[in-house]
């Protein structure tokens, strides 16, 4: 198993810095999500489709750059990658705040995503290594609680900052980045000596290209023609074939195929994809129900959704204790059941009448409980990897999150295109129900004789760092 950092005299400070970086990157995604109408007015006569690329560019570049970013962090040193990611994110935030054209804003958002691609995997690897092996589920629980808090506060903070100007959505990052840079520079050492490796530049470029093409096809599936989408998917398939061939002969492949030989890591990656397919469908479907069917304002919809991430942020730090007591697989079973209930509960409301307390609130609370059990358990599987590959493992899991989210949104959009209105939204909850059922089935492994909770709660043995 990966060993804790022996040279970290202040593990709580390290965990705090990791969580701060995670908070900044998640917050920035959510505060901007409410800004499209204001950006349309500011950059008139820009279309909504053009403005949406302020969000899409960030999502696509982030998903495409995570794996190369994680591998670079393991090769160049996590501290260096963490500081570089903070600096790039801060400079890009300043560029966004000062942008005088929509094209410039989109370009700086892409640069922000590159900074996030260094910050996300390194923040998770620092969180994992900040505490001893037996307490790492607690560290990941705190890390995911911060994610939930950022998601919860993002739309509210965004709505308030928009009262001043959309530029404040990006100016707000600067003091946070400056404080994090100062603390990280002073107190954040590298846990391992830097190891010189042959960088897989060709593989990194192919990973970036294939992921970007796939995510673009998923994100733009409802806006582009079938011929355009087929062309994108054909290019992605061709790039994937080249990538698989190239990874087979490179001595230091960017994808680290040996990580997927670790059963615990493999199950974690699959579980994250399954969970986020359902989560993105739940979030988008609930938002559409509140804003389009029930005619709530975006701010009111954000407040209505808030009990979910609030519950998750309050309960996630206890994931470590629950894992130690019941085992990771039993938490998957319980979390999958709660997530299935989050999707199934609204289906009990035949017409989905505007009754928040009877349909949406219970669904959000069930999702919050599910998230507090599932996310820490699934992301903690990163430490099945050797210490020298923690950032790469974290990047693969975070990429799984981005891809699962993109697939979930694309799937719900396709359902809504076939069945607009409430019928489509109800079908979307079936996606959530299916995701929860699959996760619960994965957790049933704990009921098999000879499978002990402790075996799954502890990290799997790791090979030598390399």
C-alpha positions, 0 to 999 in steps of 0.5 A: 500500500502507499505509505503516508508522507514521512516528512509532513510535520503538519498533516492537517495543514496539507489536507487543508491546502488540498481541500482549498485547491479543490474548493477553488476549482469546483466553486469556479465551475458552479459560480459561472454556471448561473452567468450565461444570461448576463454574459449574453447581455454583456457580449451582445449579440452573442447567442446562447450557444456561443456563450455556453462555450464559456462552460463547455471549454472548461469542461472539455479541456479539463476532462482532456487534460486530467490524465496528462496533468496527473502523469506530469505531476508524478514525473515533475513532482507534486509540489511543483505541479500544485504550485504551477496549477495554482499560478496558472489558474490565478493568471487565467482567472485574472484574464477572464475577469479582464476579458474584453471579448467572448473569444478571449473569455473562452480562451482564458477559461480553457487556460483555467481548465489546464490549471485545474487539471494540475490541481485536482489530481494533486489535491486528491493525492496530497489529501490521501497522503496527509493521513496514515493509511487507516484514516485515508477514507476520512481524508477523502471524506473531508475532500469530497465534503469540500466539493459538496460545499463548493457545489452548494455555495457556488450558485448562491455566490454566483447569484450574489456576485452577478449583482455587481458584475460577472467579472467578480466571478473571476476576481473572487479567485485572486485572493484565494489563490494568493493565500493558497500559493503563499501557504503552499510555498512555505509548508508543502514539501514533496512527499517523495524525491523527484524521479526523472522519467521519460515523458510520454508526450505522444501518448499525452497528446493522443489522450487529450485529443481522444478525450476532447473529441469524445467530450465535445461529441457528448456536450454538443450532441443536441446542437450539432448534426448527425454527420458532425457527431459521427465525424467526431466519434470516428476521429475519436475511435481512430485516435483511441486505436492509435493510443492503444497501439502506442501505449503498448510499446512506450516504456512509461505510458501515460495511461499506466495500464498496470493500474487497471490490473488492481481490482480495487482501483478498477472497481473504483473507476467503474463506480465513479463513471456509474455514479456520475452518469446518474448524478448529472442526470439527477441534477439536470433533471431536477433543475429543469423540473424546478425552472421550466415545469415549476417556473422557479427562478434560477436562484430559487432552484439553487436554494431548492437543490441546496439541501443535497450538497449540504447534507453531503458536506455534513456527512462526508467527513464521517465516511472514514469511521463508517468504512473502518466499521462496516467496510467499503463494499457495504458503504457502496451497498448502502450508498447505492440504495440511497441513490436509487431512492433519490431517483425513485422517490420523485417517480412516486409523484404521478404528475410531479405537481409543484410540491417541493416537500413531497418530491424534490426535498426527499430526493435531495436528502437521499442524494446527499446521504448517498454522496457522503457514502459513495464519493469518499469510498470510490475516490479512496481507491486511488491509494491502491496505486503506488505512492509514486503514481498517486497523482496519475491514479487520482487523475484517472478517477477524476477523468472518470468523473468528468466522462460520467457527467458528460455521458449522463447529461448527453443521455438525459438530453437525448431522452428529453428530445424524444419525450419533452417535458415531464415525461422526459424528466421522469425518464431521467430519474430512471437513469438515476434509479439504474445507477443506484441499482448498479452501485448497490449490486457492486456493493453486494460483493460484501455479502459473499462468504469470505469477503470481509469488510476490512479487506475492502476498507484497507488499501490494496498492496502496491508495487514499487513506485515507477 
